[in-house]
């Protein structure tokens, strides 16, 4: 099961399994998804961050929307040679 645990629950005395306190089904992306597509998706859903994972569900990184938007703008201005 893939989920996120809120900081407010981390310090609490939790009874039972962690999955009972997680938010189920966070949005995840593969590294091959174009940055412009991720940014559009995050904007449409008012997401502040998204998980980048392998096809096996292994976390690669957490992508911050502000950083992603900044990187995309820089790329579109021609200031970055990476693919969006």
ChimeraX attribute file (.defattr): number of C-alpha atoms within 10 A of each C-alpha:
attribute: neighborCount
match mode: 1-to-1
recipient: residues
	/A:1	7
	/A:2	13
	/A:3	15
	/A:4	13
	/A:5	14
	/A:6	11
	/A:7	8
	/A:8	7
	/A:9	12
	/A:10	11
	/A:11	8
	/A:12	8
	/A:13	7
	/A:14	11
	/A:15	8
	/A:16	8
	/A:17	8
	/A:18	13
	/A:19	13
	/A:20	12
	/A:21	16
	/A:22	16
	/A:23	12
	/A:24	13
	/A:25	10
	/A:26	13
	/A:27	14
	/A:28	19
	/A:29	22
	/A:30	15
	/A:31	14
	/A:32	10
	/A:33	11
	/A:34	13
	/A:35	17
	/A:36	17
	/A:37	12
	/A:38	21
	/A:39	22
	/A:40	13
	/A:41	14
	/A:42	19
	/A:43	13
	/A:44	9
	/A:45	8
	/A:46	10
	/A:47	13
	/A:48	12
	/A:49	19
	/A:50	19
	/A:51	19
	/A:52	20
	/A:53	16
	/A:54	14
	/A:55	11
	/A:56	6
	/A:57	14
	/A:58	11
	/A:59	14
	/A:60	13
	/A:61	11
	/A:62	13
	/A:63	17
	/A:64	15
	/A:65	19
	/A:66	12
	/A:67	13
	/A:68	18
	/A:69	18
	/A:70	11
	/A:71	18
	/A:72	21
	/A:73	15
	/A:74	14
	/A:75	15
	/A:76	14
	/A:77	9
	/A:78	10
	/A:79	11
	/A:80	13
	/A:81	9
	/A:82	9
	/A:83	11
	/A:84	19
